[in-house]
């Protein structure tokens, strides 16, 4: 745990040293963007009367903070961007087991094998490309092709992002650590364009200053909505890697309840709300992610989740966050 805290950039300490949320309220550690989540929290409070004190940071930072704080944490619930961070927190015994009703609300592949966390949305890794710069016939069939000379200086990546880290972890699980090292080294040697966010990569691809980038699928929908246009009016397009390539990893954003809040009805109410039709519809329509609960339509203009040819990855195996960060650092993609 100490090594993980050292490897990650930990947020400065916030709040008091512990204690659960007051009655009728809860404290949320959110590894998801405030612009995306705050409107949903407002709806939750309006519908339930439960106030939420939300503390935001990137998922890796919030996971590291929870590991550092342990059972002294003021957090009741952790909302994370990927299964790897949830698994890292669960491995330290900081999550309580969720009720069967919560776990059974989603497919088995989108929840913890031990019942400590549950996915609330699904998202696919994709290659976003500029339609004027890259012809469909020239798109790579595998993410491993991005280390080839023809992609030198043309690929945008965000190595500090939790989704990129989870993708790298999945690569070690499926293709082995040695091939992953080779991929990361090849990518680093190929003059990638390092950026601080997926949105920054997408905006540059859409503007034509970058040819391609590795991001999550839903950012294109968000950018189109921000500009008031349909996604097909953008110059950025999505390429879903075919054939079960590791570049097409489908991960989840998910939620876990801290053991210190195991008996707090407010925490369970929040989990139930995230898995309910209102929140699932919000995610599909406002954040363009795939719902994980039956009966809720997915985001428009995208292939259905069931139609994606995804790699065979158990999301429970993505909890090796410390090792992944070390691999990325060793490759030279991050300091």
C-alpha positions, 0 to 999 in steps of 0.5 A: 500500500505504501508503494502505491501511495508513493507511486501516485500523486496523492491529493492533499488531505481534506476534511477531518480524520474520520467519522461517517456522514451525518444522518441524511447525508453522505460523503462521496469520493468521486474519481469522475469529473465534477461537470459530469457527476454534479448534476446527477448528485443534485437529482439524487438529493432532490429525489431522496433528500440525502445531501452529498458532500462530494470530493473530486480528483482523478480516480487514481488519486482518490484511490490512493487517498483511500488507501492512505486514510484507511478506516480513518477516511471520511468517505462513505462511497467511492465512485471510480472511473475504472474497475482497476482502482475499485479492485485496488481499494477492495484488495485492502479490505476497505469495501463492504460486501454489497447486497445481492440485489445490487450485484444481481442488477448487472451482468456478472462480468461488470461486478466484483467477484467478491461483491465489493463493488458494482459497475454502473456504466460501461465504456469502450476504449477506442481510437479516435481519428480525424476523418480528413487525415486518416482513411478508414482503410488505413486504420490499424487492426490492432492497438499494437500497430501504433508502434509502427513507424507510420504512426510516429508523432501522430498518436495522442495518449494520456498515460496518467488517465485511469482508463489508460492505466486499466487498459495497460493492466488488461494488456498485461493480463491478456498478452503478458508483461513482456509484450506490454513492456515492448508495446509501451517502449515502442509507443514511447519511442514513436514520439507520442503526443502526451496530453493531460486529458482525453478531451484534450486529445479529442479536441486536437483530433477534431481540429486536425492538429492530431491524427489519432488518439487513444481515448474512451468512446463517450468523449465524442458524444460529450464534445458534440453535445457541448457544440450543439451538433450531432456526433457525425458533424465532427471531424473526429470519428471512432474506430472500435478495434476489431477481433477482440483486440485489447485496444477495444477493452470494455471497462466499467465506472463503478461504485463501492461502499466503505466498510465504515459506512456498511450500515449507513442507509444513505450509502446504499440508497446512493448505490441503488440510485446509480443502478436505477432507471433515472441514473442509467438513462442520465448516463446514456443520454448525458454522458453517452456511456453504456447502461449496464442495467437491462431495459435502458437504451444505450447512447444513440448513434453507437453500436450496441454494447452487445455488438462490440467484439471485446477482449476476454478480460475479467475486470477483477484481474485489473487490480494491479495498479501499482505494477501498471504505474511502474511499467508506464513510468519505466517506459518513459511515457510519464516522469 
